Amino acid sequence: MATAASPLAQKISGALDFDKRLFFVVLVLIFLVIRYLTNTLILEAIPDSDRLDAQGDLLFFYLFNTLNYVWTPFAFLWKFTVTAFLFWSLGLTMGYKVSFKALWQFALVAETIFIFPELLRLLVYLNPSDQVSYLDIQNFEPLSALWLVGPEQIHEKYHYPLSVINLFEICYGAVWVLGFHTFSRRTIQESIPVVAIAYFLPLLLWLAFYVGSYR
């Protein structure tokens, strides 16, 4: 049975009382700037990149990055919608009445956690040595299982799943526990299994599907 908002939930609600539309624009711009700077480092680390660029051999590199920049805001909108729907539908199934709009807006704010791995990659390779290759920068996944074991030690099909298993995903789940607690007015203990089922279970199923279908 839902109860009155806890002091913690009241503080979180107060902290989230700002213009989400402006926040979305700022969030997208931050990701785009970091990714542009990182891609610039990757380009500089490609051997003989100036000659390749002059010959037009890097056209695909530029095209792929441009499409990635254009797709970024739409990818965020899709992720926030799917994530909010998973929490909303599971909450409804369990008898927890939660506003879909509130969950969607919280998904927007929670995404800020994933700025840090992008920023760490940029800062670590801001002044790369001559021994650093563009693949080192591209495959660097800080504080992930892939980062711990090293991509050269395992089969390529496990690179993506192990990169997704990282400290930031755990922090993201912990933040969602607080978010669901805030908007559903359920206890922290009741919110933990909701996050485990609505977020981590689909994530693990997706990673298992990826490994199983990898060719």
C-alpha positions in Angstrom: 0.0 0.0 0.0 1.4 3.4 -1.0 2.3 5.8 1.8 3.0 9.5 2.1 6.1 10.7 0.4 9.2 10.0 2.6 11.5 12.9 3.5 14.0 11.5 1.0 11.4 11.4 -1.7 10.4 15.0 -1.0 14.0 16.1 -1.3 14.4 14.3 -4.6 11.1 15.7 -6.0 12.3 19.2 -5.0 15.7 18.7 -6.7 14.0 17.6 -9.9 11.8 20.7 -10.1 13.3 22.3 -13.2 12.7 22.7 -16.9 13.1 19.2 -18.4 13.0 20.4 -22.0 16.0 22.7 -21.5 17.7 19.9 -19.6 17.2 17.6 -22.6 18.8 20.1 -24.9 21.8 20.6 -22.6 22.2 16.8 -22.1 22.3 16.2 -25.8 24.8 19.0 -26.4 27.1 17.7 -23.7 27.1 14.2 -25.2 27.7 15.6 -28.7 30.6 17.8 -27.6 32.3 14.9 -25.7 31.8 12.5 -28.6 33.1 15.0 -31.2 36.2 15.6 -29.2 36.7 11.9 -28.6 36.3 11.2 -32.3 38.9 13.9 -33.1 41.3 12.0 -30.8 40.5 8.8 -32.6 41.1 10.4 -36.0 44.5 11.8 -34.9 45.5 8.4 -33.6 44.9 6.7 -37.0 48.3 6.2 -38.7 48.9 8.7 -41.6 45.4 10.2 -41.1 46.3 13.4 -42.9 47.2 11.5 -46.1 44.1 9.2 -45.8 41.9 12.3 -45.3 43.3 14.0 -48.3 42.6 10.9 -50.4 39.1 10.6 -49.2 39.7 7.3 -47.5 38.1 8.5 -44.2 34.8 9.4 -45.8 33.1 6.5 -44.1 34.5 7.6 -40.7 33.1 11.1 -41.1 29.7 9.8 -42.5 29.3 7.3 -39.6 30.1 9.9 -37.0 27.7 12.5 -38.6 24.9 10.0 -38.6 25.7 9.2 -35.0 25.5 12.9 -34.0 22.2 13.3 -35.8 20.7 10.1 -34.2 21.8 10.9 -30.7 18.7 13.0 -29.6 16.4 10.4 -31.1 18.3 7.5 -29.4 17.8 9.3 -26.1 14.1 9.8 -26.7 13.7 6.2 -27.6 15.7 5.0 -24.6 13.8 7.2 -22.1 10.4 6.0 -23.5 11.2 2.3 -23.4 12.8 2.6 -19.9 9.9 4.5 -18.5 7.4 2.1 -20.1 9.1 -0.9 -18.5 8.9 0.6 -15.1 5.4 1.9 -15.6 4.0 -1.4 -16.9 5.7 -3.5 -14.2 4.5 -1.1 -11.6 1.0 -1.3 -12.9 1.2 -5.1 -12.9 2.3 -5.1 -9.3 -0.4 -2.6 -8.3 2.0 0.4 -8.0 0.4 3.5 -9.5 3.1 5.6 -11.0 2.9 8.5 -13.5 4.5 7.6 -16.8 5.4 11.2 -17.4 7.3 11.4 -14.1 9.2 8.2 -14.9 10.0 9.5 -18.4 11.4 12.7 -17.0 13.4 10.8 -14.4 14.9 8.6 -17.1 16.1 11.9 -18.7 17.8 13.0 -15.5 19.2 9.6 -14.7 21.0 9.5 -18.1 23.5 12.0 -16.8 25.3 9.1 -15.1 26.5 8.0 -18.6 28.2 11.3 -19.2 31.0 10.1 -16.9 32.3 7.1 -18.9 32.3 9.2 -22.0 34.2 12.0 -20.2 36.7 9.6 -18.7 37.5 8.2 -22.1 38.2 11.7 -23.4 40.3 12.7 -20.4 42.4 9.6 -20.3 43.4 10.0 -23.9 43.5 13.8 -24.0 47.2 13.7 -24.6 47.8 10.2 -25.9 51.3 8.8 -26.4 52.6 7.6 -29.7 52.0 4.0 -28.7 48.2 4.6 -28.3 46.2 3.4 -31.3 42.8 4.6 -32.4 41.5 1.1 -31.3 42.8 1.7 -27.8 40.7 4.9 -27.6 37.7 3.4 -29.4 37.5 0.3 -27.2 38.3 1.9 -23.9 35.4 1.2 -21.5 36.3 2.6 -18.1 35.2 0.7 -15.0 33.7 -2.2 -17.0 34.2 -5.9 -17.0 35.9 -5.5 -20.4 38.2 -2.9 -18.9 39.2 -5.3 -16.1 40.0 -8.3 -18.3 41.3 -6.4 -21.4 39.7 -6.8 -24.9 42.7 -8.6 -26.2 42.2 -11.5 -23.7 38.7 -12.5 -24.9 36.7 -13.3 -28.0 35.3 -10.3 -29.9 31.7 -11.4 -29.4 32.1 -10.8 -25.6 33.4 -7.2 -26.0 30.1 -5.4 -26.1 28.4 -7.4 -23.3 31.4 -7.0 -21.0 31.5 -3.3 -21.8 27.9 -2.9 -20.7 28.5 -4.6 -17.4 30.1 -1.7 -15.6 30.0 0.4 -12.5 27.9 3.1 -14.2 25.1 0.7 -14.9 25.0 -0.3 -11.3 24.9 3.3 -10.2 22.1 3.9 -12.8 20.1 1.1 -11.2 20.7 2.5 -7.7 19.5 5.9 -8.9 16.4 4.3 -10.4 15.6 2.7 -7.0 15.5 6.2 -5.5 13.4 7.4 -8.5 10.9 4.7 -8.3 10.7 5.1 -4.5 10.0 8.8 -5.0 7.3 8.6 -7.6 5.5 5.3 -6.5 5.7 6.2 -2.8 6.8 2.6 -2.2 9.7 1.8 0.2 13.3 1.3 -1.0 12.9 -2.4 -0.3 9.9 -2.6 -2.6 11.6 -0.5 -5.3 14.7 -2.7 -5.5 13.0 -5.8 -7.1 11.1 -3.5 -9.5 14.4 -2.1 -10.8 15.9 -5.6 -11.0 13.0 -6.9 -13.0 12.2 -3.8 -15.1 15.7 -2.8 -16.0 18.5 -5.4 -15.2 16.5 -8.5 -16.3 15.8 -7.1 -19.9 19.4 -5.9 -20.1 20.8 -9.3 -19.3 18.4 -11.0 -21.7 19.5 -8.6 -24.4 23.2 -9.3 -23.7 22.5 -13.1 -23.8 20.7 -12.7 -27.1 23.6 -10.7 -28.5 26.1 -13.3 -27.6 23.9 -16.1 -28.8 23.3 -14.4 -32.2 26.8 -13.1 -32.8 28.4 -14.2 -36.1 
